[in-house]
């Protein structure tokens, strides 16, 4: 059984590595949590420092926080869209209710005049 290759963004890699630094747990534990081989995690860690020697733990942390904010922003946008749809549906239902109520009122007024 072959495993398809997954691609992680720089921010996602930083978020995973940040958890490794912050929680001071092993690469094996983090690897199991995110289904990433510990050797891959070690390579990410090495590559981040090799490609940008000035990149330190705080920069990794900032990249991780940025990724979390992006994910939260995406979730909030979805929630706002869902709520907007709910509001529109409720407004339409209220309009229908008002029309029905007006019809019933006018019918009852016509009956009382007779």
SEMAR-989390 format. One record per atom (N, C-alpha, C, O): x, y, z; atom name. Coordinates in steps of 0.1 Angstrom, whole numbers, plus 5000, padded with zeros to 4 digits. Example, Ala and Ser with C-alpha at 12.3 -4.5 7.8 and 13.67 -1.06 7.14 Angstrom:
BEGIN
<atom east="5132" north="4943" up="5078" site="N"/>
<atom east="5123" north="4955" up="5078" site="CA"/>
<atom east="5132" north="4967" up="5078" site="C"/>
<atom east="5142" north="4967" up="5085" site="O"/>
<atom east="5128" north="4978" up="5071" site="N"/>
<atom east="5137" north="4989" up="5071" site="CA"/>
<atom east="5129" north="5000" up="5079" site="C"/>
<atom east="5134" north="5011" up="5080" site="O"/>
***
This chain:
BEGIN
<atom east="5009" north="4988" up="5000" site="N"/>
<atom east="5000" north="5000" up="5000" site="CA"/>
<atom east="5009" north="5012" up="5000" site="C"/>
<atom east="5017" north="5014" up="5009" site="O"/>
<atom east="5007" north="5021" up="4990" site="N"/>
<atom east="5015" north="5033" up="4989" site="CA"/>
<atom east="5007" north="5044" up="4996" site="C"/>
<atom east="4995" north="5045" up="4995" site="O"/>
<atom east="5015" north="5053" up="5001" site="N"/>
<atom east="5009" north="5065" up="5007" site="CA"/>
<atom east="5011" north="5077" up="4999" site="C"/>
<atom east="5022" north="5079" up="4994" site="O"/>
<atom east="5000" north="5085" up="4997" site="N"/>
<atom east="5002" north="5096" up="4988" site="CA"/>
<atom east="5010" north="5107" up="4995" site="C"/>
<atom east="5009" north="5108" up="5007" site="O"/>
<atom east="5017" north="5114" up="4987" site="N"/>
<atom east="5026" north="5125" up="4993" site="CA"/>
<atom east="5017" north="5137" up="4996" site="C"/>
<atom east="5009" north="5142" up="4988" site="O"/>
<atom east="5019" north="5142" up="5009" site="N"/>
<atom east="5011" north="5153" up="5013" site="CA"/>
<atom east="5021" north="5165" up="5013" site="C"/>
<atom east="5033" north="5164" up="5015" site="O"/>
<atom east="5015" north="5177" up="5010" site="N"/>
<atom east="5023" north="5189" up="5010" site="CA"/>
<atom east="5018" north="5198" up="5021" site="C"/>
<atom east="5006" north="5201" up="5022" site="O"/>
<atom east="5027" north="5203" up="5029" site="N"/>
<atom east="5024" north="5212" up="5040" site="CA"/>
<atom east="5029" north="5225" up="5037" site="C"/>
<atom east="5040" north="5227" up="5032" site="O"/>
<atom east="5021" north="5236" up="5040" site="N"/>
<atom east="5026" north="5249" up="5038" site="CA"/>
<atom east="5037" north="5252" up="5049" site="C"/>
<atom east="5038" north="5245" up="5059" site="O"/>
<atom east="5044" north="5263" up="5046" site="N"/>
<atom east="5055" north="5267" up="5055" site="CA"/>
<atom east="5048" north="5271" up="5069" site="C"/>
<atom east="5054" north="5267" up="5080" site="O"/>
<atom east="5036" north="5277" up="5069" site="N"/>
<atom east="5030" north="5280" up="5081" site="CA"/>
<atom east="5025" north="5268" up="5089" site="C"/>
<atom east="5026" north="5268" up="5101" site="O"/>
<atom east="5020" north="5258" up="5082" site="N"/>
<atom east="5015" north="5246" up="5088" site="CA"/>
<atom east="5027" north="5238" up="5094" site="C"/>
<atom east="5027" north="5233" up="5106" site="O"/>
<atom east="5038" north="5238" up="5087" site="N"/>
<atom east="5051" north="5232" up="5092" site="CA"/>
<atom east="5055" north="5239" up="5105" site="C"/>
<atom east="5058" north="5233" up="5115" site="O"/>
<atom east="5055" north="5252" up="5104" site="N"/>
<atom east="5059" north="5260" up="5116" site="CA"/>
<atom east="5049" north="5258" up="5128" site="C"/>
<atom east="5054" north="5257" up="5139" site="O"/>
<atom east="5036" north="5257" up="5125" site="N"/>
<atom east="5027" north="5254" up="5136" site="CA"/>
<atom east="5030" north="5241" up="5143" site="C"/>
<atom east="5030" north="5240" up="5155" site="O"/>
<atom east="5033" north="5230" up="5135" site="N"/>
<atom east="5036" north="5217" up="5140" site="CA"/>
<atom east="5049" north="5218" up="5148" site="C"/>
<atom east="5050" north="5213" up="5159" site="O"/>
<atom east="5059" north="5225" up="5143" site="N"/>
<atom east="5072" north="5226" up="5150" site="CA"/>
<atom east="5070" north="5234" up="5162" site="C"/>
<atom east="5077" north="5232" up="5172" site="O"/>
<atom east="5062" north="5244" up="5162" site="N"/>
<atom east="5060" north="5253" up="5173" site="CA"/>
<atom east="5054" north="5244" up="5185" site="C"/>
<atom east="5058" north="5246" up="5196" site="O"/>
<atom east="5045" north="5236" up="5181" site="N"/>
<atom east="5039" north="5227" up="5192" site="CA"/>
<atom east="5050" north="5218" up="5198" site="C"/>
<atom east="5050" north="5215" up="5210" site="O"/>
<atom east="5059" north="5213" up="5189" site="N"/>
<atom east="5071" north="5205" up="5194" site="CA"/>
<atom east="5079" north="5214" up="5204" site="C"/>
<atom east="5083" north="5209" up="5214" site="O"/>
<atom east="5082" north="5226" up="5200" site="N"/>
<atom east="5090" north="5234" up="5209" site="CA"/>
<atom east="5083" north="5238" up="5222" site="C"/>
<atom east="5088" north="5237" up="5233" site="O"/>
<atom east="5070" north="5242" up="5220" site="N"/>
<atom east="5062" north="5247" up="5232" site="CA"/>
<atom east="5059" north="5236" up="5242" site="C"/>
<atom east="5061" north="5238" up="5254" site="O"/>
<atom east="5055" north="5224" up="5237" site="N"/>
<atom east="5052" north="5213" up="5246" site="CA"/>
<atom east="5063" north="5205" up="5251" site="C"/>
<atom east="5062" north="5197" up="5260" site="O"/>
<atom east="5075" north="5207" up="5244" site="N"/>
<atom east="5087" north="5199" up="5248" site="CA"/>
<atom east="5084" north="5184" up="5248" site="C"/>
<atom east="5089" north="5177" up="5257" site="O"/>
<atom east="5076" north="5180" up="5238" site="N"/>
<atom east="5074" north="5166" up="5237" site="CA"/>
<atom east="5083" north="5160" up="5226" site="C"/>
<atom east="5090" north="5168" up="5219" site="O"/>
<atom east="5083" north="5147" up="5224" site="N"/>
<atom east="5092" north="5141" up="5214" site="CA"/>
<atom east="5087" north="5143" up="5200" site="C"/>
<atom east="5075" north="5145" up="5198" site="O"/>
<atom east="5096" north="5141" up="5190" site="N"/>
<atom east="5092" north="5142" up="5176" site="CA"/>
<atom east="5082" north="5130" up="5173" site="C"/>
<atom east="5073" north="5132" up="5165" site="O"/>
<atom east="5084" north="5119" up="5180" site="N"/>
<atom east="5075" north="5108" up="5178" site="CA"/>
<atom east="5061" north="5111" up="5182" site="C"/>
<atom east="5051" north="5108" up="5175" site="O"/>
<atom east="5059" north="5118" up="5193" site="N"/>
<atom east="5046" north="5121" up="5198" site="CA"/>
<atom east="5039" north="5131" up="5188" site="C"/>
<atom east="5027" north="5129" up="5184" site="O"/>
<atom east="5046" north="5141" up="5184" site="N"/>
<atom east="5041" north="5151" up="5175" site="CA"/>
<atom east="5038" north="5144" up="5161" site="C"/>
<atom east="5028" north="5147" up="5155" site="O"/>
<atom east="5047" north="5136" up="5157" site="N"/>
<atom east="5045" north="5129" up="5145" site="CA"/>
<atom east="5033" north="5120" up="5145" site="C"/>
<atom east="5025" north="5120" up="5135" site="O"/>
<atom east="5030" north="5113" up="5156" site="N"/>
<atom east="5018" north="5105" up="5157" site="CA"/>
<atom east="5006" north="5114" up="5156" site="C"/>
<atom east="4996" north="5111" up="5150" site="O"/>
<atom east="5006" north="5125" up="5163" site="N"/>
<atom east="4995" north="5134" up="5164" site="CA"/>
<atom east="4991" north="5140" up="5150" site="C"/>
<atom east="4979" north="5140" up="5147" site="O"/>
<atom east="5001" north="5143" up="5142" site="N"/>
<atom east="4998" north="5149" up="5129" site="CA"/>
<atom east="5001" north="5139" up="5117" site="C"/>
<atom east="5000" north="5143" up="5106" site="O"/>
<atom east="5003" north="5127" up="5121" site="N"/>
<atom east="5006" north="5116" up="5111" site="CA"/>
<atom east="5017" north="5120" up="5101" site="C"/>
<atom east="5016" north="5120" up="5089" site="O"/>
<atom east="5028" north="5125" up="5107" site="N"/>
<atom east="5040" north="5129" up="5100" site="CA"/>
<atom east="5052" north="5121" up="5106" site="C"/>
<atom east="5053" north="5120" up="5118" site="O"/>
<atom east="5060" north="5116" up="5097" site="N"/>
<atom east="5071" north="5108" up="5102" site="CA"/>
<atom east="5081" north="5117" up="5110" site="C"/>
<atom east="5084" north="5128" up="5106" site="O"/>
<atom east="5086" north="5112" up="5121" site="N"/>
<atom east="5095" north="5120" up="5129" site="CA"/>
<atom east="5108" north="5125" up="5122" site="C"/>
<atom east="5113" north="5135" up="5124" site="O"/>
<atom east="5112" north="5116" up="5112" site="N"/>
<atom east="5124" north="5120" up="5104" site="CA"/>
<atom east="5120" north="5132" up="5096" site="C"/>
<atom east="5128" north="5141" up="5094" site="O"/>
<atom east="5108" north="5133" up="5091" site="N"/>
<atom east="5103" north="5144" up="5083" site="CA"/>
<atom east="5103" north="5157" up="5091" site="C"/>
<atom east="5107" north="5167" up="5087" site="O"/>
<atom east="5098" north="5155" up="5104" site="N"/>
<atom east="5098" north="5167" up="5113" site="CA"/>
<atom east="5112" north="5172" up="5116" site="C"/>
<atom east="5114" north="5184" up="5116" site="O"/>
<atom east="5121" north="5163" up="5118" site="N"/>
<atom east="5135" north="5167" up="5120" site="CA"/>
<atom east="5141" north="5174" up="5108" site="C"/>
<atom east="5148" north="5184" up="5109" site="O"/>
<atom east="5137" north="5169" up="5096" site="N"/>
<atom east="5142" north="5176" up="5083" site="CA"/>
<atom east="5136" north="5190" up="5082" site="C"/>
<atom east="5142" north="5199" up="5078" site="O"/>
<atom east="5123" north="5191" up="5086" site="N"/>
<atom east="5116" north="5204" up="5085" site="CA"/>
<atom east="5124" north="5214" up="5094" site="C"/>
<atom east="5127" north="5225" up="5091" site="O"/>
<atom east="5127" north="5209" up="5106" site="N"/>
<atom east="5133" north="5218" up="5116" site="CA"/>
<atom east="5147" north="5222" up="5111" site="C"/>
<atom east="5151" north="5234" up="5112" site="O"/>
<atom east="5154" north="5212" up="5105" site="N"/>
<atom east="5168" north="5215" up="5100" site="CA"/>
<atom east="5167" north="5225" up="5088" site="C"/>
<atom east="5174" north="5234" up="5087" site="O"/>
<atom east="5157" north="5222" up="5079" site="N"/>
<atom east="5156" north="5230" up="5067" site="CA"/>
<atom east="5152" north="5245" up="5070" site="C"/>
<atom east="5156" north="5254" up="5064" site="O"/>
<atom east="5143" north="5246" up="5080" site="N"/>
<atom east="5139" north="5260" up="5084" site="CA"/>
<atom east="5151" north="5268" up="5089" site="C"/>
<atom east="5152" north="5280" up="5085" site="O"/>
<atom east="5160" north="5261" up="5096" site="N"/>
<atom east="5171" north="5269" up="5102" site="CA"/>
<atom east="5182" north="5270" up="5091" site="C"/>
<atom east="5189" north="5280" up="5091" site="O"/>
<atom east="5183" north="5261" up="5082" site="N"/>
<atom east="5193" north="5261" up="5071" site="CA"/>
<atom east="5189" north="5272" up="5061" site="C"/>
<atom east="5197" north="5280" up="5056" site="O"/>
<atom east="5176" north="5272" up="5057" site="N"/>
<atom east="5172" north="5282" up="5046" site="CA"/>
<atom east="5172" north="5296" up="5051" site="C"/>
<atom east="5175" north="5305" up="5044" site="O"/>
<atom east="5169" north="5297" up="5064" site="N"/>
<atom east="5168" north="5311" up="5070" site="CA"/>
<atom east="5176" north="5310" up="5084" site="C"/>
<atom east="5169" north="5308" up="5094" site="O"/>
<atom east="5189" north="5311" up="5083" site="N"/>
<atom east="5196" north="5309" up="5096" site="CA"/>
<atom east="5192" north="5319" up="5107" site="C"/>
<atom east="5194" north="5317" up="5119" site="O"/>
<atom east="5186" north="5330" up="5103" site="N"/>
<atom east="5182" north="5340" up="5112" site="CA"/>
<atom east="5168" north="5336" up="5119" site="C"/>
<atom east="5164" north="5342" up="5129" site="O"/>
<atom east="5162" north="5326" up="5113" site="N"/>
<atom east="5149" north="5322" up="5118" site="CA"/>
<atom east="5151" north="5315" up="5132" site="C"/>
<atom east="5158" north="5305" up="5133" site="O"/>
<atom east="5145" north="5320" up="5142" site="N"/>
<atom east="5146" north="5314" up="5155" site="CA"/>
<atom east="5132" north="5309" up="5159" site="C"/>
<atom east="5122" north="5310" up="5152" site="O"/>
<atom east="5132" north="5305" up="5172" site="N"/>
<atom east="5119" north="5299" up="5177" site="CA"/>
<atom east="5108" north="5309" up="5177" site="C"/>
<atom east="5097" north="5305" up="5174" site="O"/>
<atom east="5111" north="5321" up="5180" site="N"/>
<atom east="5100" north="5331" up="5180" site="CA"/>
<atom east="5094" north="5333" up="5166" site="C"/>
<atom east="5082" north="5336" up="5165" site="O"/>
<atom east="5102" north="5333" up="5156" site="N"/>
<atom east="5097" north="5334" up="5142" site="CA"/>
<atom east="5089" north="5322" up="5138" site="C"/>
<atom east="5078" north="5323" up="5132" site="O"/>
<atom east="5093" north="5310" up="5142" site="N"/>
<atom east="5085" north="5298" up="5140" site="CA"/>
<atom east="5072" north="5299" up="5147" site="C"/>
<atom east="5062" north="5296" up="5142" site="O"/>
<atom east="5072" north="5305" up="5159" site="N"/>
<atom east="5060" north="5306" up="5167" site="CA"/>
<atom east="5051" north="5316" up="5160" site="C"/>
<atom east="5039" north="5314" up="5159" site="O"/>
<atom east="5056" north="5327" up="5155" site="N"/>
<atom east="5048" north="5337" up="5148" site="CA"/>
<atom east="5042" north="5331" up="5135" site="C"/>
<atom east="5030" north="5333" up="5132" site="O"/>
<atom east="5049" north="5323" up="5128" site="N"/>
<atom east="5044" north="5316" up="5116" site="CA"/>
<atom east="5033" north="5307" up="5120" site="C"/>
<atom east="5022" north="5306" up="5113" site="O"/>
<atom east="5034" north="5299" up="5131" site="N"/>
<atom east="5024" north="5290" up="5136" site="CA"/>
<atom east="5012" north="5298" up="5140" site="C"/>
<atom east="5001" north="5294" up="5137" site="O"/>
<atom east="5013" north="5309" up="5147" site="N"/>
<atom east="5002" north="5317" up="5151" site="CA"/>
<atom east="4995" north="5322" up="5139" site="C"/>
<atom east="4982" north="5323" up="5139" site="O"/>
<atom east="5002" north="5326" up="5129" site="N"/>
<atom east="4996" north="5331" up="5116" site="CA"/>
<atom east="4988" north="5320" up="5110" site="C"/>
<atom east="4976" north="5323" up="5105" site="O"/>
<atom east="4993" north="5308" up="5109" site="N"/>
<atom east="4985" north="5297" up="5104" site="CA"/>
<atom east="4972" north="5295" up="5112" site="C"/>
<atom east="4962" north="5292" up="5106" site="O"/>
<atom east="4973" north="5295" up="5125" site="N"/>
<atom east="4961" north="5293" up="5134" site="CA"/>
<atom east="4951" north="5304" up="5131" site="C"/>
<atom east="4939" north="5302" up="5131" site="O"/>
<atom east="4956" north="5317" up="5130" site="N"/>
<atom east="4947" north="5328" up="5127" site="CA"/>
<atom east="4940" north="5326" up="5114" site="C"/>
<atom east="4928" north="5329" up="5113" site="O"/>
<atom east="4947" north="5322" up="5104" site="N"/>
<atom east="4941" north="5320" up="5091" site="CA"/>
<atom east="4930" north="5309" up="5091" site="C"/>
<atom east="4920" north="5311" up="5086" site="O"/>
<atom east="4933" north="5298" up="5099" site="N"/>
<atom east="4923" north="5288" up="5100" site="CA"/>
<atom east="4911" north="5293" up="5108" site="C"/>
<atom east="4900" north="5290" up="5104" site="O"/>
<atom east="4913" north="5301" up="5118" site="N"/>
<atom east="4902" north="5306" up="5126" site="CA"/>
<atom east="4894" north="5316" up="5118" site="C"/>
<atom east="4882" north="5316" up="5118" site="O"/>
<atom east="4901" north="5324" up="5110" site="N"/>
<atom east="4895" north="5334" up="5101" site="CA"/>
<atom east="4886" north="5326" up="5091" site="C"/>
<atom east="4874" north="5331" up="5088" site="O"/>
<atom east="4891" north="5316" up="5085" site="N"/>
<atom east="4883" north="5308" up="5076" site="CA"/>
<atom east="4870" north="5302" up="5083" site="C"/>
<atom east="4859" north="5302" up="5077" site="O"/>
<atom east="4872" north="5297" up="5095" site="N"/>
<atom east="4860" north="5292" up="5102" site="CA"/>
<atom east="4850" north="5303" up="5105" site="C"/>
<atom east="4838" north="5301" up="5104" site="O"/>
<atom east="4855" north="5315" up="5109" site="N"/>
<atom east="4846" north="5326" up="5113" site="CA"/>
<atom east="4839" north="5331" up="5100" site="C"/>
<atom east="4827" north="5334" up="5101" site="O"/>
<atom east="4845" north="5331" up="5089" site="N"/>
<atom east="4839" north="5335" up="5076" site="CA"/>
<atom east="4828" north="5325" up="5073" site="C"/>
<atom east="4817" north="5329" up="5068" site="O"/>
<atom east="4830" north="5312" up="5075" site="N"/>
<atom east="4820" north="5302" up="5072" site="CA"/>
<atom east="4808" north="5304" up="5082" site="C"/>
<atom east="4796" north="5304" up="5077" site="O"/>
<atom east="4811" north="5307" up="5094" site="N"/>
<atom east="4800" north="5309" up="5104" site="CA"/>
<atom east="4792" north="5321" up="5101" site="C"/>
<atom east="4780" north="5321" up="5102" site="O"/>
<atom east="4798" north="5332" up="5097" site="N"/>
<atom east="4791" north="5344" up="5093" site="CA"/>
<atom east="4783" north="5342" up="5081" site="C"/>
<atom east="4771" north="5346" up="5080" site="O"/>
<atom east="4788" north="5334" up="5071" site="N"/>
<atom east="4780" north="5331" up="5059" site="CA"/>
<atom east="4768" north="5323" up="5063" site="C"/>
<atom east="4757" north="5325" up="5058" site="O"/>
<atom east="4770" north="5313" up="5072" site="N"/>
<atom east="4758" north="5305" up="5076" site="CA"/>
<atom east="4748" north="5313" up="5084" site="C"/>
<atom east="4736" north="5312" up="5081" site="O"/>
<atom east="4753" north="5322" up="5092" site="N"/>
<atom east="4743" north="5331" up="5099" site="CA"/>
<atom east="4736" north="5340" up="5090" site="C"/>
<atom east="4724" north="5343" up="5092" site="O"/>
<atom east="4743" north="5345" up="5080" site="N"/>
<atom east="4736" north="5354" up="5070" site="CA"/>
<atom east="4725" north="5347" up="5063" site="C"/>
<atom east="4714" north="5352" up="5061" site="O"/>
<atom east="4728" north="5334" up="5059" site="N"/>
<atom east="4717" north="5326" up="5053" site="CA"/>
<atom east="4706" north="5324" up="5062" site="C"/>
<atom east="4694" north="5325" up="5058" site="O"/>
<atom east="4709" north="5320" up="5075" site="N"/>
<atom east="4698" north="5318" up="5085" site="CA"/>
<atom east="4690" north="5331" up="5086" site="C"/>
<atom east="4677" north="5330" up="5087" site="O"/>
<atom east="4696" north="5342" up="5087" site="N"/>
<atom east="4689" north="5355" up="5089" site="CA"/>
<atom east="4680" north="5357" up="5077" site="C"/>
<atom east="4668" north="5362" up="5078" site="O"/>
<atom east="4685" north="5355" up="5065" site="N"/>
<atom east="4677" north="5357" up="5053" site="CA"/>
<atom east="4665" north="5348" up="5053" site="C"/>
<atom east="4654" north="5352" up="5049" site="O"/>
<atom east="4666" north="5335" up="5057" site="N"/>
<atom east="4655" north="5326" up="5057" site="CA"/>
<atom east="4645" north="5330" up="5068" site="C"/>
<atom east="4633" north="5330" up="5065" site="O"/>
<atom east="4650" north="5335" up="5079" site="N"/>
<atom east="4641" north="5339" up="5090" site="CA"/>
<atom east="4633" north="5352" up="5085" site="C"/>
<atom east="4621" north="5353" up="5088" site="O"/>
<atom east="4640" north="5361" up="5078" site="N"/>
<atom east="4633" north="5373" up="5073" site="CA"/>
<atom east="4622" north="5369" up="5063" site="C"/>
<atom east="4611" north="5375" up="5063" site="O"/>
<atom east="4625" north="5360" up="5055" site="N"/>
<atom east="4615" north="5355" up="5045" site="CA"/>
<atom east="4603" north="5349" up="5052" site="C"/>
<atom east="4592" north="5351" up="5049" site="O"/>
<atom east="4606" north="5341" up="5062" site="N"/>
<atom east="4595" north="5334" up="5070" site="CA"/>
<atom east="4587" north="5345" up="5077" site="C"/>
<atom east="4575" north="5344" up="5078" site="O"/>
<atom east="4593" north="5355" up="5082" site="N"/>
<atom east="4586" north="5366" up="5089" site="CA"/>
<atom east="4577" north="5373" up="5079" site="C"/>
<atom east="4566" north="5377" up="5083" site="O"/>
<atom east="4582" north="5376" up="5067" site="N"/>
<atom east="4574" north="5383" up="5057" site="CA"/>
<atom east="4562" north="5374" up="5054" site="C"/>
<atom east="4551" north="5379" up="5052" site="O"/>
<atom east="4564" north="5361" up="5052" site="N"/>
<atom east="4552" north="5352" up="5049" site="CA"/>
<atom east="4542" north="5352" up="5061" site="C"/>
<atom east="4530" north="5353" up="5058" site="O"/>
<atom east="4547" north="5352" up="5073" site="N"/>
<atom east="4539" north="5352" up="5085" site="CA"/>
<atom east="4531" north="5365" up="5085" site="C"/>
<atom east="4519" north="5365" up="5088" site="O"/>
<atom east="4537" north="5376" up="5082" site="N"/>
<atom east="4530" north="5389" up="5082" site="CA"/>
<atom east="4519" north="5390" up="5072" site="C"/>
<atom east="4508" north="5395" up="5074" site="O"/>
<atom east="4522" north="5385" up="5060" site="N"/>
<atom east="4512" north="5384" up="5049" site="CA"/>
<atom east="4500" north="5376" up="5053" site="C"/>
<atom east="4489" north="5380" up="5051" site="O"/>
<atom east="4503" north="5364" up="5058" site="N"/>
<atom east="4492" north="5355" up="5063" site="CA"/>
<atom east="4484" north="5362" up="5074" site="C"/>
<atom east="4472" north="5361" up="5074" site="O"/>
<atom east="4491" north="5368" up="5083" site="N"/>
<atom east="4484" north="5375" up="5094" site="CA"/>
<atom east="4475" north="5386" up="5089" site="C"/>
<atom east="4464" north="5387" up="5093" site="O"/>
<atom east="4480" north="5394" up="5079" site="N"/>
<atom east="4472" north="5404" up="5073" site="CA"/>
<atom east="4460" north="5399" up="5066" site="C"/>
<atom east="4449" north="5405" up="5067" site="O"/>
<atom east="4462" north="5388" up="5059" site="N"/>
<atom east="4451" north="5382" up="5052" site="CA"/>
<atom east="4440" north="5377" up="5061" site="C"/>
<atom east="4428" north="5379" up="5059" site="O"/>
<atom east="4444" north="5371" up="5072" site="N"/>
<atom east="4435" north="5366" up="5082" site="CA"/>
<atom east="4427" north="5377" up="5089" site="C"/>
<atom east="4415" north="5376" up="5091" site="O"/>
<atom east="4435" north="5388" up="5091" site="N"/>
<atom east="4428" north="5400" up="5098" site="CA"/>
<atom east="4418" north="5406" up="5088" site="C"/>
<atom east="4407" north="5409" up="5092" site="O"/>
<atom east="4422" north="5407" up="5076" site="N"/>
<atom east="4413" north="5413" up="5066" site="CA"/>
<atom east="4401" north="5404" up="5064" site="C"/>
<atom east="4389" north="5409" up="5062" site="O"/>
<atom east="4402" north="5391" up="5063" site="N"/>
<atom east="4391" north="5382" up="5062" site="CA"/>
<atom east="4382" north="5383" up="5074" site="C"/>
<atom east="4369" north="5383" up="5072" site="O"/>
<atom east="4387" north="5383" up="5086" site="N"/>
<atom east="4379" north="5384" up="5098" site="CA"/>
<atom east="4371" north="5398" up="5099" site="C"/>
<atom east="4360" north="5398" up="5104" site="O"/>
<atom east="4378" north="5408" up="5094" site="N"/>
<atom east="4371" north="5421" up="5093" site="CA"/>
<atom east="4360" north="5421" up="5083" site="C"/>
<atom east="4349" north="5427" up="5086" site="O"/>
<atom east="4362" north="5415" up="5072" site="N"/>
<atom east="4351" north="5414" up="5062" site="CA"/>
<atom east="4339" north="5406" up="5067" site="C"/>
<atom east="4328" north="5409" up="5065" site="O"/>
<atom east="4342" north="5395" up="5075" site="N"/>
<atom east="4331" north="5387" up="5081" site="CA"/>
<atom east="4324" north="5394" up="5091" site="C"/>
<atom east="4311" north="5393" up="5092" site="O"/>
<atom east="4331" north="5402" up="5099" site="N"/>
<atom east="4324" north="5410" up="5110" site="CA"/>
<atom east="4315" north="5421" up="5104" site="C"/>
<atom east="4305" north="5425" up="5110" site="O"/>
<atom east="4319" north="5426" up="5092" site="N"/>
<atom east="4310" north="5437" up="5086" site="CA"/>
<atom east="4297" north="5431" up="5080" site="C"/>
<atom east="4288" north="5438" up="5080" site="O"/>
<atom east="4297" north="5418" up="5077" site="N"/>
<atom east="4285" north="5412" up="5071" site="CA"/>
<atom east="4276" north="5409" up="5082" site="C"/>
<atom east="4265" north="5404" up="5079" site="O"/>
***
